[in-house]
């Protein structure tokens, strides 16, 4: 069935749309029959409005009902707020010019509902959790094949490259700068800006960034010996670390392209492909390690990083290509305008912050290289497990960051502030519940995941001690990850976050250097937790004119509730986990006890995150009961 916005005469032939006065009712397009002849544009007189392209309008006009004859066409117009469309009677000035096209509806321009955010968060969390599980499988494969000795230490020095690249180019760096730029371009497109601001933004940024990524990767590979010497001067086998570093250097290019695609897709509210990148990445590493590990040794893991980075790009390029091929607005004489460009100062502020934050890992590796063999491995395994709750809690902020950026692009500061405050409460609830499980069930988790092959019981005990110390900084890590998005969500340059992170890094370095001789790896972990806590406090104190003006006292009062719930749930979970003898029953007992105590006590204290979680559980239970009764 073909749909036309033109009205028809009683004889079935088409007529040309005409200008209407305000007293005429709006027209609704109707379905045409196959026997009607097609509309043919005709020349118009100066007093007549230009003809409407029937084929294009047919694809762009919704059809709620069949239209009566002799009704004027309704012309959709974009509004500045959230890209909504409204209709009114057409006038001659409203009808499109023959060389222009009406904007194509975009999901990024529709109002955001709670259901959409819930589904997007759930999808992102599930795929991120799957990627994290594959990351644990990857670490298990490394631990089983290479243990926690000098070869693994050499690879982990090279692993610093993808760790930094992921933070700078995918998670906390490039995305924080690009998503507000795409949000502004989408808002301008919804407001009817000339040309296509989104395509203009891509054309103006992607080629230059890709060239910069390729140059950085080449430089890193060329200076790999010097990089290894700086990162781990006490490494017993630097040649192996150099080989691995040259292989992992390729991820600077692939991670940069993957991060660009992720930012563009999330701004368009496409979350499936960006959430799946770590599934592809870790699957590539595992495959290469299992197939080539016996022949290449730990170099196979570095080669897996290179292949996994390519898979991250391939998982997103087709989706982004389809979005960019759609021309919502045709070329116009006004030229293409992408809105506020992504300036060098903004990129520098964001990337330097992310680099400074990730430098905590450099300090840990540097101090750990002076300790006995295996210290860096214990730090790495403990950190990977401890950070899982933080990663999952920040999934909500990952989904809502484009929403906050779009609200600011539309000028709705109050909506952005309310969203940020809700995100902080929910993320704190999730990470503190996870931290309770990490502290209470650390022996069971490490034994279940790693204690096999070359990973001994002594390695398990060392990793458990470090992991429990790391857990005390998880809330601060989550707050930093959530707050930094607020500072840059409007796309404005601010150097305050970099200053706050620099102070925290100095605290980490000072405490770590003074404690490593006495406390070893536990002193390094304590320095990490202390430094990031200082940074989180400074970022909270600086919210206001530099960022979204959240109500800081209200946020702090809200944080005390899940903290109190975690303080009670953790010893209860430790007691329950100690009652069983084997890891799986112990982990289940401890985890269930913590969940019950944390949620119930948090609900009693009025914690917003716990209230939301219990409401969701009740909703799911009612749906399941309704499904069984049908």
C-alpha positions as CSV (number, residue, x, y, z in Angstrom):
1,X,0.0,0.0,0.0
2,X,1.4,3.4,-1.0
3,X,0.9,6.4,1.3
4,X,0.6,10.0,-0.1
5,X,0.2,13.2,1.8
6,X,-1.7,14.8,-1.1
7,X,-5.4,15.1,-1.0
8,X,-7.4,13.7,-3.9
9,X,-10.4,14.9,-5.8
10,X,-13.6,12.9,-6.2
11,X,-12.5,11.6,-9.5
12,X,-9.4,9.9,-8.0
13,X,-6.9,12.2,-9.6
14,X,-4.3,14.0,-7.5
15,X,-4.3,17.8,-6.9
16,X,-1.6,20.1,-5.8
17,X,-1.5,21.1,-2.1
18,X,-2.6,24.6,-1.5
19,X,-2.1,27.2,1.2
20,X,-4.7,27.2,3.9
21,X,-6.0,29.7,6.4
22,X,-5.9,29.0,10.1
23,X,-9.6,28.1,10.4
24,X,-9.2,25.0,8.3
25,X,-8.7,21.7,10.1
26,X,-5.4,19.9,9.8
27,X,-5.2,17.2,7.2
28,X,-4.3,13.6,7.9
29,X,-2.7,11.6,5.1
30,X,-4.6,8.6,3.8
31,X,-3.8,5.4,2.1
32,X,-4.3,5.4,-1.7
33,X,-5.5,2.6,-3.8
34,X,-3.5,1.0,-6.6
35,X,-5.9,2.5,-9.2
36,X,-5.0,6.1,-8.4
37,X,-2.6,7.7,-10.8
38,X,0.7,8.9,-9.3
39,X,1.1,12.6,-8.4
40,X,3.0,14.6,-11.0
41,X,4.6,17.8,-9.9
42,X,3.6,20.8,-12.0
43,X,4.8,24.3,-12.5
44,X,3.3,26.7,-10.0
45,X,2.4,30.4,-10.2
46,X,4.0,32.9,-7.9
47,X,0.9,32.8,-5.7
48,X,0.8,29.0,-5.3
49,X,3.0,27.1,-2.9
50,X,5.6,24.8,-4.4
51,X,4.6,21.2,-5.0
52,X,5.3,18.5,-2.5
53,X,7.5,15.5,-3.3
54,X,5.0,12.7,-2.9
55,X,7.4,9.8,-2.7
56,X,9.6,11.4,0.0
57,X,6.6,12.6,2.0
58,X,5.0,9.2,1.9
59,X,8.0,7.7,3.8
60,X,8.2,10.6,6.3
61,X,4.5,11.0,7.3
62,X,2.7,8.8,9.8
63,X,-0.7,7.5,8.8
64,X,-3.0,7.5,11.8
65,X,-6.2,7.4,9.8
66,X,-7.7,7.8,6.3
67,X,-8.1,11.4,5.3
68,X,-11.3,13.0,4.0
69,X,-11.1,14.7,0.6
70,X,-10.2,18.3,0.1
71,X,-8.2,18.5,3.4
72,X,-5.0,20.5,3.4
73,X,-1.8,18.6,4.2
74,X,-0.3,18.7,7.7
75,X,3.3,19.8,7.8
76,X,5.5,18.4,10.7
77,X,7.9,20.9,12.2
78,X,10.8,20.2,14.6
79,X,10.8,21.8,18.0
80,X,13.9,22.7,20.1
81,X,13.0,20.6,23.0
82,X,13.8,16.9,22.7
83,X,13.2,16.8,19.0
84,X,9.5,16.3,19.3
85,X,7.2,16.8,16.3
86,X,3.9,18.7,16.3
87,X,1.5,19.3,13.5
88,X,-0.5,22.4,12.5
89,X,-2.3,23.5,9.3
90,X,0.1,24.1,6.5
91,X,0.9,27.5,5.1
92,X,2.8,28.4,2.0
93,X,5.8,29.4,4.0
94,X,5.8,26.0,5.8
95,X,5.8,23.8,2.7
96,X,9.3,22.5,1.8
97,X,11.3,23.9,-1.0
98,X,11.7,21.4,-3.9
99,X,15.4,21.2,-3.2
100,X,15.0,20.5,0.6
101,X,13.8,17.5,2.4
102,X,11.9,17.1,5.6
103,X,14.0,15.8,8.6
104,X,13.8,12.0,9.0
105,X,12.6,10.9,12.5
106,X,15.4,9.8,14.7
107,X,15.3,7.8,17.9
108,X,17.7,10.3,19.4
109,X,15.1,13.0,19.1
110,X,12.3,11.2,20.9
111,X,11.6,11.8,24.6
112,X,13.4,9.3,26.9
113,X,11.2,7.1,29.1
114,X,12.1,5.1,32.2
115,X,11.3,1.9,30.3
116,X,13.8,2.8,27.6
117,X,16.5,3.6,30.2
118,X,15.8,0.4,32.0
119,X,16.0,-1.7,28.9
120,X,19.2,0.0,27.7
121,X,20.8,-0.3,31.1
122,X,19.9,-3.9,31.4
123,X,21.2,-4.7,27.9
124,X,24.4,-2.8,28.6
125,X,24.9,-4.4,32.0
126,X,24.3,-8.0,30.6
127,X,26.7,-7.6,27.7
128,X,29.3,-5.8,29.9
129,X,28.9,-8.6,32.5
130,X,29.4,-11.1,29.7
131,X,32.5,-9.2,28.7
132,X,33.8,-9.1,32.3
133,X,33.2,-12.9,32.6
134,X,35.2,-13.5,29.4
135,X,37.8,-11.3,30.9
136,X,38.0,-13.5,33.9
137,X,38.2,-16.5,31.6
138,X,41.0,-14.8,29.9
139,X,42.8,-14.2,33.2
140,X,42.1,-17.8,34.1
141,X,43.7,-19.0,30.9
142,X,46.8,-16.8,31.6
143,X,47.0,-18.0,35.2
144,X,46.7,-21.7,34.2
145,X,49.2,-21.5,31.4
146,X,51.8,-19.1,32.7
147,X,51.1,-18.8,36.5
148,X,52.1,-15.7,38.4
149,X,55.8,-15.6,37.5
150,X,58.2,-13.5,35.5
151,X,56.6,-14.2,32.1
152,X,53.2,-13.1,33.3
153,X,54.8,-10.0,34.8
154,X,56.3,-9.2,31.5
155,X,53.0,-9.4,29.7
156,X,51.3,-7.3,32.4
157,X,53.8,-4.5,31.7
158,X,52.7,-4.6,28.1
159,X,49.1,-4.9,29.2
160,X,49.5,-1.4,30.5
161,X,49.0,-0.2,26.9
162,X,45.5,-1.6,26.4
163,X,44.6,-0.6,29.9
164,X,45.5,3.0,29.2
165,X,44.0,2.9,25.7
166,X,40.7,1.6,27.0
167,X,40.4,4.3,29.6
168,X,41.6,7.1,27.3
169,X,39.9,6.2,24.1
170,X,36.8,4.1,25.0
171,X,35.6,4.7,28.6
172,X,36.5,7.9,30.3
173,X,38.4,9.9,27.7
174,X,37.3,10.2,24.1
175,X,33.6,9.3,24.8
176,X,33.3,12.1,27.4
177,X,34.5,14.6,24.8
178,X,32.6,13.3,21.8
179,X,29.1,12.4,23.2
180,X,28.3,16.0,24.1
181,X,29.4,17.1,20.7
182,X,27.2,14.5,19.0
183,X,24.3,15.5,21.3
184,X,24.6,19.1,20.3
185,X,24.8,18.1,16.6
186,X,21.7,16.0,17.0
187,X,19.9,18.8,18.8
188,X,20.8,21.3,16.0
189,X,19.6,18.8,13.4
190,X,16.3,18.4,15.2
191,X,15.9,22.2,15.3
192,X,16.3,22.4,11.5
193,X,19.9,23.5,11.2
194,X,21.1,23.8,7.6
195,X,22.8,20.7,6.2
196,X,23.4,17.7,8.4
197,X,25.4,18.6,11.5
198,X,26.0,15.0,12.5
199,X,27.7,14.1,9.2
200,X,29.6,17.4,9.3
201,X,30.9,16.5,12.8
202,X,32.1,13.1,11.6
203,X,33.8,14.5,8.5
204,X,35.6,17.1,10.6
205,X,36.8,14.9,13.4
206,X,37.2,11.2,12.4
207,X,40.0,11.5,9.7
208,X,42.2,13.7,12.0
209,X,41.7,11.5,15.0
210,X,42.4,8.3,13.0
211,X,45.6,9.8,11.8
212,X,46.6,10.8,15.3
213,X,45.8,7.3,16.6
214,X,47.9,5.6,13.9
215,X,50.9,8.0,14.6
216,X,50.7,7.3,18.4
217,X,50.6,3.5,17.8
218,X,53.7,3.7,15.5
219,X,55.7,5.8,18.0
220,X,54.8,3.5,20.9
221,X,56.0,0.5,18.9
222,X,59.2,2.2,18.0
223,X,60.0,3.3,21.5
224,X,58.9,0.1,23.3
225,X,62.3,-0.6,25.0
226,X,62.3,2.9,26.6
227,X,58.6,2.5,27.6
228,X,59.3,-0.8,29.4
229,X,62.4,0.6,31.1
230,X,60.3,3.4,32.5
231,X,57.3,1.3,33.5
232,X,59.2,-1.6,35.2
233,X,62.9,-0.9,35.7
234,X,63.3,-4.0,37.9
235,X,61.8,-6.5,35.5
236,X,64.0,-9.6,35.1
237,X,63.2,-10.2,31.4
238,X,62.7,-6.8,29.7
239,X,63.1,-8.3,26.1
240,X,59.9,-10.3,26.5
241,X,58.0,-7.3,27.7
242,X,59.3,-5.2,24.8
243,X,58.0,-7.8,22.3
244,X,54.6,-7.9,24.0
245,X,54.5,-4.1,24.1
246,X,55.0,-3.8,20.3
247,X,52.1,-6.2,19.7
248,X,49.8,-4.4,22.1
249,X,50.7,-1.0,20.6
250,X,48.3,-1.6,17.8
251,X,45.4,-1.2,20.2
252,X,46.0,2.6,20.3
253,X,44.6,2.7,16.7
254,X,41.9,0.1,17.1
255,X,40.7,1.3,20.5
256,X,40.6,4.8,19.2
257,X,38.4,3.9,16.3
258,X,36.2,1.7,18.6
259,X,35.8,4.5,21.1
260,X,34.8,6.9,18.3
261,X,32.2,4.5,17.1
262,X,30.9,3.8,20.6
263,X,30.5,7.5,21.3
264,X,28.6,8.2,18.1
265,X,26.3,5.2,18.6
266,X,25.5,6.0,22.2
267,X,24.6,9.6,21.3
268,X,22.2,8.1,18.8
269,X,20.8,5.8,21.6
270,X,22.2,2.7,20.0
271,X,23.7,0.6,22.9
272,X,23.9,-3.0,21.6
273,X,27.0,-2.8,19.5
274,X,29.0,-0.6,22.0
275,X,28.1,-2.9,24.9
276,X,29.3,-6.0,22.9
277,X,32.8,-4.8,22.1
278,X,34.5,-6.3,25.2
279,X,32.8,-9.6,24.4
280,X,34.5,-9.6,21.0
281,X,37.7,-8.3,22.4
282,X,38.1,-11.0,25.1
283,X,36.9,-13.7,22.8
284,X,39.7,-12.8,20.5
285,X,42.4,-12.9,23.2
286,X,41.1,-16.2,24.6
287,X,41.1,-17.8,21.2
288,X,44.7,-16.8,20.4
289,X,46.0,-17.8,23.8
290,X,44.4,-21.3,23.6
291,X,45.5,-21.9,20.1
292,X,49.0,-20.4,20.1
293,X,49.9,-20.2,23.8
294,X,51.9,-23.4,23.8
295,X,54.0,-22.3,20.8
296,X,54.4,-18.6,21.4
297,X,54.2,-18.4,25.1
298,X,52.9,-15.2,26.7
299,X,53.4,-13.4,23.4
300,X,50.2,-15.1,22.2
301,X,48.3,-13.1,24.7
302,X,49.8,-9.9,23.3
303,X,48.9,-11.0,19.8
304,X,45.4,-11.7,21.1
305,X,45.1,-8.0,22.2
306,X,45.9,-6.9,18.7
307,X,43.3,-9.2,17.1
308,X,40.7,-8.4,19.8
309,X,41.1,-4.7,19.1
310,X,40.2,-5.2,15.4
311,X,37.1,-7.2,16.4
312,X,36.0,-4.3,18.6
313,X,35.9,-2.0,15.5
314,X,34.3,-4.6,13.3
315,X,31.5,-5.1,15.8
316,X,30.4,-1.4,15.5
317,X,31.3,-0.1,12.0
318,X,28.3,-1.7,10.2
319,X,25.8,-0.1,12.6
320,X,27.4,3.3,12.4
321,X,27.7,3.1,8.7
322,X,24.0,2.5,8.4
323,X,23.2,5.5,10.6
324,X,25.5,7.9,8.6
325,X,24.1,6.7,5.2
326,X,20.7,8.1,6.2
327,X,20.4,11.7,5.1
328,X,17.8,13.2,7.4
329,X,18.3,16.7,5.9
330,X,19.4,17.3,2.3
331,X,22.2,19.7,1.4
332,X,21.1,23.3,1.5
333,X,22.7,26.6,0.5
334,X,23.5,27.3,4.1
335,X,26.2,24.7,4.2
336,X,26.8,22.0,6.7
337,X,27.2,23.0,10.4
338,X,28.2,20.7,13.2
339,X,27.6,23.1,16.0
340,X,30.3,23.5,18.6
341,X,33.4,21.7,17.3
342,X,35.5,19.3,19.4
343,X,38.3,21.6,20.3
344,X,41.9,20.7,21.1
345,X,41.5,22.3,24.6
346,X,38.5,20.1,25.4
347,X,40.2,16.9,24.2
348,X,43.3,17.8,26.1
349,X,41.4,18.4,29.4
350,X,39.5,15.1,29.1
351,X,42.4,13.0,27.9
352,X,44.8,14.4,30.5
353,X,42.3,13.7,33.2
354,X,41.9,10.1,32.0
355,X,45.7,9.7,31.7
356,X,46.2,11.0,35.2
357,X,43.6,8.7,36.6
358,X,45.0,5.6,34.8
359,X,48.5,6.6,36.0
360,X,47.6,5.0,39.3
361,X,48.3,1.7,37.5
362,X,51.7,3.0,36.5
363,X,52.5,3.8,40.1
364,X,51.4,0.3,41.2
365,X,53.4,-1.4,38.5
366,X,56.5,0.7,39.2
367,X,56.4,0.0,43.0
368,X,55.4,-3.7,42.4
369,X,58.4,-4.3,40.2
370,X,60.7,-3.8,43.2
371,X,58.9,-6.6,45.1
372,X,59.4,-10.3,44.7
373,X,58.3,-12.0,41.5
374,X,54.5,-12.3,41.2
375,X,53.6,-9.1,43.0
376,X,52.4,-7.4,39.9
377,X,50.3,-10.4,39.0
378,X,48.7,-10.4,42.5
379,X,47.8,-6.7,42.1
380,X,46.4,-7.3,38.7
381,X,44.2,-10.3,39.6
382,X,42.9,-8.5,42.7
383,X,42.1,-5.3,40.9
384,X,40.3,-7.1,38.1
385,X,37.9,-8.9,40.5
386,X,37.4,-5.9,42.8
387,X,36.5,-3.6,40.0
388,X,33.6,-5.7,38.7
389,X,31.1,-4.0,41.0
390,X,32.3,-0.6,39.9
391,X,32.1,-1.5,36.2
392,X,28.5,-2.7,36.6
393,X,27.4,0.2,38.7
394,X,28.7,2.7,36.0
395,X,26.6,1.0,33.3
396,X,23.7,3.2,34.3
397,X,25.9,6.4,33.9
398,X,27.1,5.1,30.6
399,X,23.5,4.9,29.3
400,X,22.3,8.1,30.8
401,X,25.3,10.3,29.9
402,X,24.0,10.9,26.3
403,X,20.6,11.8,27.9
404,X,22.3,14.3,30.3
405,X,24.3,15.8,27.4
406,X,21.2,16.1,25.2
407,X,19.3,17.8,28.1
408,X,22.1,20.4,28.4
409,X,22.2,20.8,24.6
410,X,18.4,21.6,24.8
411,X,19.0,24.0,27.7
412,X,17.2,21.9,30.4
413,X,19.7,22.1,33.3
414,X,17.1,21.0,35.9
415,X,16.4,17.8,34.1
416,X,20.1,17.1,33.8
417,X,20.7,17.8,37.5
418,X,17.9,15.4,38.6
419,X,19.2,12.7,36.3
420,X,22.8,13.0,37.7
421,X,21.5,12.9,41.3
422,X,19.5,9.8,40.7
423,X,22.4,8.2,38.9
424,X,24.8,8.8,41.9
425,X,22.3,7.3,44.3
426,X,21.8,4.1,42.2
427,X,25.4,3.7,41.3
428,X,26.5,4.0,45.0
429,X,23.9,1.4,46.0
430,X,25.1,-1.1,43.4
431,X,28.9,-0.6,44.1
432,X,28.6,-0.8,47.9
433,X,26.5,-4.0,47.7
434,X,29.2,-5.4,45.4
435,X,32.0,-4.2,47.6
436,X,30.4,-6.1,50.5
437,X,30.5,-9.3,48.5
438,X,34.1,-8.7,47.5
439,X,35.2,-8.3,51.1
440,X,33.1,-11.0,52.6
441,X,33.6,-13.7,49.9
442,X,37.1,-12.9,48.6
443,X,38.7,-16.3,49.5
444,X,35.9,-18.2,47.8
445,X,35.9,-15.9,44.7
446,X,39.7,-16.2,44.1
447,X,39.8,-19.9,44.8
448,X,36.9,-20.6,42.5
449,X,38.3,-18.4,39.7
450,X,42.1,-18.8,39.7
451,X,43.4,-21.5,42.1
452,X,44.3,-24.2,39.6
453,X,47.4,-25.1,37.5
454,X,50.4,-22.8,38.3
455,X,48.2,-20.5,40.5
456,X,48.9,-21.9,44.0
457,X,47.2,-21.5,47.4
458,X,49.8,-18.9,48.4
459,X,48.9,-16.9,45.3
460,X,45.3,-17.0,46.4
461,X,46.1,-15.8,49.9
462,X,48.1,-12.8,48.6
463,X,45.4,-11.9,46.0
464,X,42.7,-12.1,48.7
465,X,44.5,-9.6,51.0
466,X,45.1,-7.1,48.2
467,X,41.5,-7.4,46.9
468,X,40.0,-6.6,50.3
469,X,42.1,-3.5,50.6
470,X,41.1,-2.4,47.0
471,X,37.4,-2.8,47.9
472,X,37.6,0.2,50.3
473,X,38.2,2.5,47.3
474,X,35.4,1.2,45.1
475,X,32.8,3.8,46.1
476,X,35.3,6.6,45.4
477,X,36.2,5.1,42.0
478,X,32.5,4.9,41.1
479,X,31.9,8.5,42.2
480,X,34.8,9.7,40.1
481,X,33.5,7.9,37.1
482,X,30.0,9.3,37.5
483,X,31.1,12.9,38.4
484,X,33.6,13.3,35.6
485,X,30.8,12.9,33.0
486,X,28.9,15.7,34.7
487,X,31.9,18.1,34.4
488,X,32.1,17.6,30.6
489,X,28.5,16.8,29.7
490,X,28.0,20.4,28.3
491,X,31.1,20.1,26.1
492,X,32.8,23.0,27.9
493,X,36.5,23.1,28.8
494,X,37.3,22.8,32.6
495,X,40.7,22.0,34.1
496,X,39.4,21.4,37.7
497,X,39.0,17.6,37.3
498,X,42.6,17.3,36.2
499,X,43.7,19.3,39.2
500,X,41.6,17.1,41.5
501,X,43.0,13.9,40.0
502,X,46.6,15.2,40.2
503,X,46.2,15.8,43.9
504,X,44.8,12.2,44.4
505,X,47.6,10.8,42.3
506,X,50.2,12.6,44.4
507,X,48.6,11.1,47.5
508,X,48.7,7.6,45.9
509,X,52.4,8.0,45.0
510,X,53.4,9.3,48.4
511,X,51.6,6.7,50.5
512,X,52.6,3.9,48.2
513,X,56.3,4.8,48.3
514,X,56.3,5.0,52.1
515,X,54.2,1.9,52.6
516,X,55.6,-0.6,50.0
517,X,58.7,-1.4,52.1
518,X,56.7,-2.4,55.1
519,X,53.3,-3.6,53.8
520,X,54.3,-4.7,50.3
521,X,51.4,-5.1,47.8
522,X,48.8,-4.3,50.6
523,X,50.5,-0.9,51.0
524,X,50.2,-0.3,47.3
525,X,46.5,-1.2,47.3
526,X,45.9,1.1,50.3
527,X,47.6,4.0,48.6
528,X,45.3,3.5,45.6
529,X,42.1,3.5,47.7
530,X,43.2,6.6,49.6
531,X,44.3,8.6,46.6
532,X,41.0,8.0,44.7
533,X,39.0,8.9,47.8
534,X,40.7,12.3,47.9
535,X,39.9,12.8,44.3
536,X,36.2,11.9,44.7
537,X,35.9,14.4,47.6
538,X,37.4,17.2,45.6
539,X,35.2,16.5,42.6
540,X,32.1,16.5,44.8
541,X,33.2,19.8,46.4
542,X,33.8,21.4,43.0
543,X,30.3,20.7,41.6
544,X,28.5,23.9,40.8
545,X,29.5,26.6,38.4
546,X,32.1,24.3,36.8
547,X,29.6,21.5,36.3
548,X,25.9,20.6,36.7
549,X,24.8,22.3,39.9
550,X,23.8,19.2,41.9
551,X,22.7,19.6,45.5
552,X,25.9,18.3,47.2
553,X,24.6,18.1,50.7
554,X,21.6,16.1,49.6
555,X,23.9,13.7,47.7
556,X,26.2,13.2,50.7
557,X,23.2,12.5,52.9
558,X,21.9,10.0,50.4
559,X,25.3,8.2,50.4
560,X,25.3,7.6,54.1
561,X,22.4,5.2,53.8
562,X,24.0,2.6,51.5
563,X,27.2,3.0,53.5
564,X,25.4,2.0,56.7
565,X,23.7,-0.9,54.9
566,X,27.1,-2.1,53.6
567,X,28.7,-1.8,57.1
568,X,26.1,-4.3,58.5
569,X,25.8,-6.6,55.4
570,X,29.5,-7.2,55.1
571,X,30.1,-9.0,58.5
572,X,26.8,-10.9,58.1
573,X,28.0,-12.1,54.7
574,X,31.4,-13.1,56.1
575,X,29.8,-15.1,58.8
576,X,27.4,-16.9,56.3
577,X,30.2,-17.6,53.8
578,X,32.3,-19.2,56.6
579,X,29.7,-21.7,57.5
580,X,30.1,-23.8,54.3
581,X,33.3,-25.7,53.4
582,X,33.5,-25.5,49.6
583,X,33.8,-22.3,47.5
584,X,30.5,-22.5,45.6
585,X,28.1,-23.0,48.6
586,X,30.1,-20.5,50.6
587,X,29.9,-17.9,47.9
588,X,26.1,-18.5,47.4
589,X,25.5,-18.2,51.2
590,X,27.5,-15.1,51.6
591,X,26.1,-13.4,48.5
592,X,22.5,-14.1,49.3
593,X,22.9,-13.0,52.9
594,X,24.5,-9.7,51.8
595,X,21.8,-9.1,49.3
596,X,19.0,-9.7,51.8
597,X,20.5,-7.6,54.6
598,X,21.7,-4.8,52.3
599,X,18.4,-4.4,50.5
600,X,16.2,-4.6,53.6
601,X,18.3,-2.3,55.7
602,X,18.7,0.1,52.9
603,X,14.9,0.1,52.3
604,X,14.4,0.8,56.0
605,X,16.9,3.7,55.9
606,X,15.2,5.1,52.8
607,X,18.0,4.6,50.4
608,X,16.8,5.5,46.9
609,X,18.8,2.8,45.2
610,X,17.4,0.0,47.5
611,X,13.9,1.3,47.1
612,X,14.2,1.2,43.3
613,X,15.8,-2.3,43.4
614,X,13.0,-3.7,45.5
615,X,10.4,-2.1,43.4
616,X,11.9,-3.7,40.3
617,X,12.0,-7.1,42.0
618,X,8.3,-6.7,42.9
619,X,7.4,-5.7,39.3
620,X,9.3,-8.7,37.9
621,X,7.6,-11.1,40.4
622,X,4.1,-9.7,39.5
623,X,4.9,-10.2,35.8
624,X,6.0,-13.8,36.3
625,X,3.0,-14.5,38.4
626,X,0.7,-13.0,35.8
627,X,2.4,-15.1,33.1
628,X,1.9,-18.3,35.0
629,X,-1.8,-17.6,35.7
630,X,-2.6,-17.1,32.0
